[in-house]
């Protein structure tokens, strides 16, 4: 039977933490929000009183008061593929819903197994995705630092060596507010999204915790910040979320970001992370895209995330709801 609890009252036991601590949520751009901070309910599946799967859920009201749509915003996270299948079946038995939606997610389970489990249990894959990416480049941090360096593209090694000769000062988690301001100045000039006040507060508080947390690396030359990258901790993965380098004529061609990412990879390995996620890869563009090519210089491992799915609890109302979504795209 599915248990429904308030997120603030839900906590993992020590057995569940063994597999749940590696969960890496990919549902939205709100990566930094603490799990349970904005969700309304938590669905929990147990076996012999042990937690084997869970999901954090928000609800969307259907127009005209006809019903609700449950959106799994964080999860599902499960002990294994069998626990995931049981959890999904229990969720779909909630008859008070129109439909249930889940965006891409990733944890320690094999993504192809997850895709198959969703399909076998009646979940439908959307023709469009609302997540910010469906493919990404990851660096497996299991090899030694020497082996990781050996696997870098030769031209990237050259750029990193060139950057090291600049004798830059690299700061870690000590110039967070200035890094955010640096990014936001650039974002405003380019008309792209800034780091919000809420995200800023969470970043500032998180870096005051222990070593296994978010990372903010900044590069300085002659007391001037000329580069910054901000990475978010997500289970056993560290995720690259924001980055910026100085656009001034004397700095714009310097390989600052190359060095910052290499330093961050080495630091993430030392702090016990298993994977370094470069935050997306445009599969259709391949390495002809300069940003893609920059990322694959560090790793050739391109991961595909589980696509967005939905389950029709009430078939007629679900068809109507999907028709409305399609018109609003």
C-alpha positions as CSV (number, residue, x, y, z in Angstrom):
1,X,0.0,0.0,0.0
2,X,1.2,3.5,-0.9
3,X,1.8,5.8,2.1
4,X,1.3,9.5,1.7
5,X,3.2,11.8,4.1
6,X,4.0,15.5,4.4
7,X,7.5,16.1,2.9
8,X,8.6,17.9,6.1
9,X,7.8,14.7,8.1
10,X,9.5,12.3,5.7
11,X,12.9,11.0,6.5
12,X,15.0,8.1,5.2
13,X,16.1,5.3,7.5
14,X,19.8,4.2,7.4
15,X,19.0,1.3,5.0
16,X,17.3,3.5,2.5
17,X,20.1,6.1,2.6
18,X,22.5,3.5,1.2
19,X,20.7,3.7,-2.2
20,X,18.8,7.0,-1.9
21,X,21.8,9.2,-1.2
22,X,22.9,8.7,-4.9
23,X,19.7,10.1,-6.3
24,X,20.2,12.8,-8.9
25,X,17.1,14.7,-9.7
26,X,16.8,16.1,-13.2
27,X,13.2,17.3,-13.2
28,X,13.6,21.0,-13.6
29,X,16.0,23.9,-13.5
30,X,15.3,24.3,-9.8
31,X,18.1,21.9,-9.1
32,X,19.3,23.8,-6.1
33,X,16.0,23.7,-4.1
34,X,16.1,21.4,-1.1
35,X,14.1,18.3,-1.6
36,X,10.7,18.8,0.1
37,X,10.8,22.6,0.1
38,X,8.1,23.1,-2.4
39,X,6.4,19.7,-2.8
40,X,3.0,19.1,-1.3
41,X,3.2,15.3,-0.6
42,X,5.6,12.4,-0.5
43,X,4.5,9.0,-1.9
44,X,6.3,6.2,0.0
45,X,6.5,2.5,-0.8
46,X,7.6,0.1,2.0
47,X,8.5,-3.6,2.2
48,X,8.5,-5.1,5.7
49,X,8.4,-1.6,7.1
50,X,11.6,-0.7,5.1
51,X,11.4,2.2,2.6
52,X,12.1,0.8,-0.9
53,X,10.9,3.8,-3.1
54,X,9.6,7.3,-2.8
55,X,8.5,10.4,-4.8
56,X,8.0,14.0,-4.0
57,X,4.8,15.3,-5.6
58,X,3.1,18.6,-6.5
59,X,-0.5,19.0,-7.8
60,X,-1.9,21.0,-10.7
61,X,-5.6,21.8,-10.7
62,X,-7.5,21.0,-13.9
63,X,-9.6,23.9,-15.3
64,X,-13.3,23.9,-14.4
65,X,-12.6,22.0,-11.1
66,X,-12.7,18.6,-12.8
67,X,-9.8,17.1,-10.9
68,X,-6.0,17.2,-10.2
69,X,-2.8,16.2,-12.0
70,X,0.0,14.8,-9.9
71,X,3.5,15.9,-11.0
72,X,6.4,13.9,-9.6
73,X,8.9,16.7,-9.2
74,X,11.6,14.7,-7.3
75,X,11.9,11.0,-8.1
76,X,10.8,8.3,-8.2
77,X,13.9,7.0,-6.4
78,X,13.9,3.3,-5.7
79,X,16.1,0.6,-4.2
80,X,16.1,-1.4,-7.4
81,X,14.1,-1.9,-10.6
82,X,11.6,-4.2,-8.9
83,X,10.9,-1.6,-6.2
84,X,10.5,1.1,-8.8
85,X,7.9,-1.1,-10.7
86,X,5.9,-1.7,-7.5
87,X,6.1,2.0,-6.6
88,X,4.8,3.1,-10.0
89,X,1.9,0.6,-9.9
90,X,0.9,1.9,-6.4
91,X,0.9,5.5,-7.7
92,X,-1.3,4.7,-10.7
93,X,-3.9,3.2,-8.4
94,X,-4.7,6.6,-7.0
95,X,-8.2,7.1,-8.6
96,X,-8.7,10.7,-7.4
97,X,-6.3,11.9,-10.1
98,X,-6.7,12.7,-13.8
99,X,-3.2,11.7,-14.6
100,X,0.4,11.5,-13.2
101,X,3.4,13.1,-14.8
102,X,7.1,12.5,-14.3
103,X,10.0,14.4,-16.0
104,X,13.4,12.9,-16.6
105,X,15.2,11.6,-13.6
106,X,18.4,9.7,-13.0
107,X,19.9,7.7,-10.2
108,X,21.9,4.5,-9.8
109,X,19.4,2.5,-12.0
110,X,20.0,1.7,-15.6
111,X,18.1,4.2,-17.7
112,X,17.1,1.7,-20.4
113,X,15.6,-0.5,-17.6
114,X,13.6,2.5,-16.3
115,X,12.3,3.3,-19.7
116,X,11.2,-0.3,-20.2
117,X,9.5,-0.4,-16.8
118,X,7.6,2.7,-17.5
119,X,6.4,1.5,-20.9
120,X,5.4,-2.0,-19.6
121,X,3.3,-0.4,-16.9
122,X,1.3,1.8,-19.2
123,X,3.3,5.1,-19.0
124,X,3.3,7.1,-22.2
125,X,6.3,9.1,-23.4
126,X,5.7,12.7,-24.3
127,X,6.5,14.0,-27.8
128,X,8.1,17.1,-26.2
129,X,10.3,17.6,-23.1
130,X,10.1,20.4,-20.5
131,X,13.4,19.5,-18.9
132,X,16.4,21.7,-19.8
133,X,18.2,18.8,-21.4
134,X,17.8,15.1,-22.2
135,X,21.5,14.3,-22.9
136,X,24.6,15.3,-21.0
137,X,28.4,14.7,-20.8
138,X,29.6,13.0,-17.6
139,X,33.1,12.3,-16.2
140,X,33.4,9.1,-14.2
141,X,35.6,10.1,-11.3
142,X,36.6,6.5,-10.4
143,X,40.0,6.6,-12.2
144,X,43.0,8.3,-10.6
145,X,43.7,11.9,-11.3
146,X,46.6,10.9,-13.5
147,X,44.3,8.6,-15.5
148,X,41.6,11.4,-15.8
149,X,44.2,13.7,-17.2
150,X,45.5,11.1,-19.6
151,X,41.9,10.8,-21.0
152,X,41.6,14.5,-21.8
153,X,41.7,15.6,-25.4
154,X,45.3,16.6,-26.3
155,X,44.3,20.2,-27.3
156,X,42.5,20.5,-24.0
157,X,45.6,19.5,-22.1
158,X,47.5,22.2,-24.0
159,X,44.9,24.8,-23.0
160,X,45.0,23.8,-19.3
161,X,48.8,24.0,-19.3
162,X,48.6,27.4,-20.9
163,X,46.1,28.6,-18.2
164,X,48.4,27.3,-15.4
165,X,51.2,29.5,-16.8
166,X,49.0,32.6,-16.2
167,X,49.5,32.0,-12.4
168,X,45.8,32.6,-11.7
169,X,44.5,32.6,-8.1
170,X,41.8,29.9,-7.9
171,X,39.4,30.4,-4.9
172,X,37.0,27.7,-3.8
173,X,33.7,28.6,-2.0
174,X,35.2,31.9,-0.6
175,X,33.9,34.4,-3.2
176,X,30.4,33.1,-3.8
177,X,28.5,36.4,-3.7
178,X,31.0,38.0,-6.1
179,X,30.7,35.0,-8.4
180,X,26.9,35.4,-8.5
181,X,27.2,39.1,-9.2
182,X,29.7,38.4,-11.9
183,X,27.4,35.9,-13.6
184,X,24.3,38.1,-13.2
185,X,26.1,41.1,-14.8
186,X,26.9,38.9,-17.8
187,X,23.4,37.5,-17.9
188,X,21.8,40.9,-18.0
189,X,24.0,42.0,-20.8
190,X,23.1,38.9,-22.8
191,X,19.4,38.8,-21.9
192,X,19.6,35.4,-20.3
193,X,18.3,34.2,-16.9
194,X,20.0,35.5,-13.8
195,X,20.7,33.6,-10.6
196,X,17.6,34.4,-8.5
197,X,17.6,35.8,-5.0
198,X,16.3,32.5,-3.7
199,X,19.1,30.5,-5.5
200,X,21.6,33.1,-4.2
201,X,20.5,32.6,-0.6
202,X,20.7,28.8,-0.9
203,X,24.1,28.9,-2.5
204,X,25.5,31.2,0.2
205,X,24.2,29.0,2.9
206,X,25.2,25.7,1.3
207,X,28.8,26.4,1.0
208,X,29.1,27.0,4.7
209,X,28.3,23.3,5.3
210,X,30.7,20.4,5.2
211,X,32.9,19.5,2.2
212,X,30.3,17.4,0.4
213,X,28.3,20.3,-0.9
214,X,28.0,22.8,-3.8
215,X,31.2,24.2,-5.3
216,X,31.9,27.7,-6.5
217,X,35.3,28.2,-8.1
218,X,36.6,31.6,-9.2
219,X,39.7,32.6,-11.1
220,X,41.5,35.9,-10.3
221,X,44.3,37.9,-12.1
222,X,45.7,41.0,-10.5
223,X,42.8,41.1,-8.0
224,X,40.2,41.0,-10.8
225,X,37.8,38.1,-11.2
226,X,38.1,36.8,-14.7
227,X,36.1,33.5,-14.5
228,X,33.7,31.6,-12.3
229,X,31.8,28.3,-12.4
230,X,29.1,27.2,-10.0
231,X,28.3,23.5,-9.4
232,X,25.5,21.9,-7.5
233,X,25.8,18.8,-5.4
234,X,23.2,16.1,-6.3
235,X,23.6,12.8,-4.6
236,X,27.0,11.3,-5.8
237,X,27.1,13.7,-8.7
238,X,28.4,17.3,-8.9
239,X,26.5,19.2,-11.6
240,X,27.8,22.2,-13.6
241,X,25.0,24.8,-13.5
242,X,26.4,28.3,-14.2
243,X,29.7,29.6,-15.7
244,X,31.1,32.9,-17.0
245,X,34.4,34.3,-18.0
246,X,35.5,37.9,-18.5
247,X,34.6,39.3,-21.9
248,X,37.3,42.0,-21.9
249,X,39.7,41.9,-24.9
250,X,42.7,40.9,-22.8
251,X,40.9,38.0,-21.2
252,X,38.3,36.6,-23.6
253,X,40.7,34.3,-25.5
254,X,42.4,32.9,-22.3
255,X,41.5,29.3,-21.4
256,X,40.1,30.2,-18.0
257,X,37.1,28.0,-18.1
258,X,39.2,25.0,-19.1
259,X,41.3,25.3,-16.0
260,X,38.4,25.9,-13.7
261,X,36.6,22.8,-14.8
262,X,39.8,20.7,-14.5
263,X,40.3,22.0,-11.0
264,X,36.7,21.3,-10.1
265,X,36.9,17.8,-11.4
266,X,40.0,17.1,-9.3
267,X,38.3,18.7,-6.3
268,X,35.1,16.7,-6.8
269,X,37.1,13.5,-6.9
270,X,38.9,14.4,-3.7
271,X,35.6,15.2,-2.0
272,X,34.1,11.8,-2.8
273,X,31.8,12.4,-5.7
274,X,31.4,9.7,-8.3
275,X,30.4,11.7,-11.4
276,X,30.9,15.2,-12.8
277,X,28.0,16.3,-15.0
278,X,28.6,19.0,-17.6
279,X,24.9,20.1,-17.6
280,X,23.8,19.1,-21.0
281,X,24.8,18.1,-24.5
282,X,23.0,18.9,-27.8
283,X,23.0,15.5,-29.4
284,X,21.7,16.7,-32.7
285,X,24.5,19.2,-33.1
286,X,27.4,16.9,-32.1
287,X,30.9,18.2,-31.7
288,X,30.4,20.7,-34.5
289,X,29.0,22.8,-31.7
290,X,31.9,24.5,-29.9
291,X,30.3,24.1,-26.4
292,X,29.7,20.4,-27.1
293,X,33.2,20.0,-28.3
294,X,34.6,21.8,-25.2
295,X,32.7,19.3,-22.9
296,X,33.7,16.2,-24.8
297,X,37.3,17.2,-24.4
298,X,36.9,16.1,-20.8
299,X,34.9,12.9,-21.5
300,X,33.4,11.0,-24.4
301,X,30.7,9.6,-22.1
302,X,27.3,11.0,-23.3
303,X,24.4,9.9,-21.2
304,X,20.7,10.0,-22.2
305,X,18.2,10.7,-19.5
306,X,14.8,9.1,-19.1
307,X,12.3,11.0,-21.2
308,X,9.2,12.7,-19.8
309,X,6.3,10.3,-19.2
310,X,2.7,10.4,-18.1
311,X,0.0,7.9,-17.0
312,X,-3.7,8.3,-17.7
313,X,-5.7,7.6,-14.6
314,X,-8.9,9.0,-16.0
315,X,-8.7,8.3,-19.8
316,X,-11.3,10.9,-21.0
317,X,-10.2,13.7,-18.8
318,X,-6.5,13.0,-19.5
319,X,-7.1,13.2,-23.2
320,X,-8.8,16.6,-22.7
321,X,-5.9,17.8,-20.4
322,X,-3.2,16.7,-22.9
323,X,-5.1,18.6,-25.7
324,X,-5.0,21.8,-23.6
325,X,-1.2,21.3,-23.0
326,X,-0.6,20.8,-26.7
327,X,-2.4,24.0,-27.6
328,X,-0.4,26.0,-25.0
329,X,3.0,24.8,-26.3
